Amino acid sequence: MNNERNNVGEKRVYKACCDIYRDTDKVVLRLEMPGVSNKDLDVRVNEDQLIIRGTKNLSNQNGKYLVREIRPGDYYHEFTIDDTIDRNKIEASIKNGVVTLSLSIRESVKPRKIEVKAG
């Protein structure tokens, strides 16, 4: 996972790990964003860009930390999508820190069977 410091002190920006697969009806993206809830997740389409941002917020603990390895931070991933994707039929969900995006393929580019007529 790539991470880098930004201008907010210890807050970091992480590139979310991602798997992508395709079936006949859709392209599915699965991104790991542990610690992100649906209210802290932002998914946008801007022309040919699909942008996914998530923020991992940590609650303040009472007392003094002896060890602190878990850090707040932001996840970010950007994809270029082509004209085969129907931008009005993109769905997103998050469960157990995994964001799943389903990008529907336009009907006009889906494989289809052509009936062969006799005679």
Summary of the structure (lengths in Angstrom):
residues: 119
radius of gyration: 19.4
end to end distance: 60.5
largest distance: 84.7
contacts: 257
relative contact order: 0.26
helix: 5%
strand: 50%
